[in-house]
């Protein structure tokens, strides 16, 4: 009995600031723990619903497998639909790839055409410059020839 009397807090004793702080900190800790418990409960509910969804999906797939095994036919409607779905997805992907390749080739062809036109234009400009230079040389030779002719006469 003596130990019980030492552990009990007398009701008459006035509250000190340390006891008040202890009560406040205990209250705050209690609220934090309640919030933590509520969070865990929410997470548990989400996990439970996700688990249920996965179980339903697993049941559907097991039923499909059982149907296939029972029928002994690997070309069942569900498998055909799955294969068709995969085929359609594959074909759509191939179509997109071919479209992007076509666009790339078209852009490349346009660039080649542009560079070809520029190249031809540059070649023609060089040819015109060459002919102009030749014409100047021939004119100077002609003038020299005329001057020599005039001197000889």
C-alpha positions as CSV (number, residue, x, y, z in Angstrom):
1,X,0.0,0.0,0.0
2,X,2.8,2.3,0.7
3,X,4.0,2.2,-2.9
4,X,0.5,3.1,-4.1
5,X,0.3,6.1,-2.0
6,X,3.7,7.3,-3.4
7,X,2.6,6.9,-7.0
8,X,-0.8,8.7,-6.6
9,X,-0.9,12.4,-7.3
10,X,-2.9,14.2,-4.6
11,X,-5.9,16.0,-6.0
12,X,-5.5,18.9,-3.6
13,X,-2.0,19.7,-4.8
14,X,-2.0,22.8,-7.1
15,X,-0.8,22.5,-10.7
16,X,2.7,23.7,-11.3
17,X,4.1,25.0,-14.6
18,X,6.0,21.7,-15.3
19,X,2.8,19.6,-14.9
20,X,1.0,22.0,-17.2
21,X,3.7,21.7,-19.8
22,X,3.6,17.9,-19.4
23,X,-0.1,17.9,-20.0
24,X,0.2,20.2,-23.0
25,X,3.0,18.1,-24.6
26,X,1.0,15.0,-23.9
27,X,-2.1,16.5,-25.5
28,X,0.0,17.5,-28.6
29,X,1.5,14.1,-28.8
30,X,-1.9,12.5,-28.5
31,X,-3.2,14.7,-31.3
32,X,-0.2,13.8,-33.5
33,X,-0.7,10.1,-32.8
34,X,-4.4,10.4,-33.7
35,X,-3.5,12.1,-37.0
36,X,-1.0,9.4,-37.7
37,X,-3.6,6.6,-36.9
38,X,-6.1,8.3,-39.3
39,X,-3.4,8.5,-42.0
40,X,-2.6,4.8,-41.6
41,X,-6.4,4.0,-41.7
42,X,-6.7,5.9,-45.0
43,X,-3.7,4.1,-46.4
44,X,-5.1,0.8,-45.3
45,X,-8.5,1.5,-46.9
46,X,-6.7,2.5,-50.2
47,X,-4.6,-0.6,-50.1
48,X,-7.6,-2.7,-49.3
49,X,-9.5,-1.4,-52.3
50,X,-6.5,-1.8,-54.6
51,X,-6.1,-5.4,-53.3
52,X,-9.8,-6.0,-54.1
53,X,-9.4,-4.6,-57.7
54,X,-6.3,-6.8,-58.2
55,X,-8.2,-9.9,-56.9
56,X,-11.0,-9.2,-59.3
57,X,-8.6,-8.9,-62.2
58,X,-6.8,-12.1,-61.1
59,X,-10.2,-13.9,-61.0
60,X,-11.0,-12.8,-64.5
61,X,-7.7,-13.9,-65.9
62,X,-7.9,-17.3,-64.0
63,X,-11.4,-17.7,-65.5
64,X,-10.0,-17.1,-69.0
65,X,-7.3,-19.6,-68.4
66,X,-9.8,-22.2,-67.2
67,X,-11.9,-21.6,-70.2
68,X,-9.0,-22.1,-72.5
69,X,-7.9,-25.3,-70.7
70,X,-11.4,-26.6,-70.6
71,X,-12.1,-26.0,-74.2
72,X,-8.6,-27.3,-75.2
73,X,-8.7,-24.7,-78.0
74,X,-5.9,-22.2,-78.0
75,X,-7.7,-20.2,-80.7
76,X,-10.7,-19.3,-78.5
77,X,-12.5,-16.0,-78.9
78,X,-10.8,-14.3,-76.0
79,X,-7.4,-15.2,-77.3
80,X,-8.3,-14.2,-80.8
81,X,-9.5,-10.8,-79.5
82,X,-6.3,-10.4,-77.5
83,X,-4.2,-11.3,-80.6
84,X,-6.3,-8.9,-82.7
85,X,-5.8,-6.2,-80.2
86,X,-2.1,-6.7,-80.1
87,X,-2.0,-6.9,-83.9
88,X,-4.0,-3.6,-84.2
89,X,-1.7,-1.9,-81.7
90,X,1.4,-3.2,-83.6
91,X,-0.1,-2.0,-87.0
92,X,-0.9,1.4,-85.6
93,X,2.7,1.7,-84.3
94,X,4.1,0.6,-87.7
95,X,1.8,3.1,-89.4
96,X,3.0,5.9,-87.2
97,X,6.6,4.9,-87.9
98,X,6.0,4.8,-91.6
99,X,4.4,8.2,-91.5
100,X,7.4,9.7,-89.6
101,X,9.8,8.1,-92.1
102,X,7.8,9.6,-94.9
103,X,7.9,13.0,-93.4
104,X,11.6,12.7,-92.8
105,X,12.2,11.6,-96.4
106,X,10.1,14.4,-97.7
107,X,12.0,17.0,-95.7
108,X,15.3,15.4,-96.9
109,X,14.1,15.4,-100.6
110,X,13.1,19.1,-100.3
111,X,16.5,19.9,-98.9
112,X,18.3,18.1,-101.7
113,X,16.1,19.9,-104.3
114,X,17.0,23.2,-102.7
115,X,20.7,22.5,-102.6
116,X,20.6,21.2,-106.2
117,X,19.0,24.4,-107.3
118,X,21.6,26.5,-105.4
119,X,24.4,24.3,-106.8
120,X,23.2,24.7,-110.4
121,X,22.8,28.5,-109.9
122,X,26.3,28.7,-108.5
123,X,27.7,26.6,-111.4
124,X,25.9,29.0,-113.9
125,X,27.4,32.0,-112.1
126,X,30.9,30.6,-112.3
127,X,30.3,29.8,-116.0
128,X,29.2,33.3,-116.7
129,X,32.2,34.7,-114.8
130,X,34.5,32.4,-116.8
131,X,33.0,33.5,-120.1
132,X,33.2,37.2,-119.1
133,X,36.9,36.7,-118.3
134,X,37.5,34.9,-121.6
135,X,35.7,37.7,-123.5
136,X,37.9,40.3,-121.8
137,X,41.0,38.4,-122.8
138,X,39.8,38.0,-126.4
139,X,38.9,41.8,-126.6
140,X,42.4,42.7,-125.3
141,X,44.0,40.3,-127.9
142,X,41.8,41.8,-130.6
143,X,42.8,45.3,-129.7
144,X,46.5,44.3,-129.6
145,X,46.1,42.7,-133.0
146,X,44.4,45.8,-134.4
147,X,47.2,48.0,-133.0
148,X,49.8,45.8,-134.6
149,X,48.0,45.8,-137.9
150,X,47.8,49.6,-137.7
151,X,51.5,49.8,-137.0
152,X,52.4,47.4,-139.9
153,X,50.4,49.3,-142.4
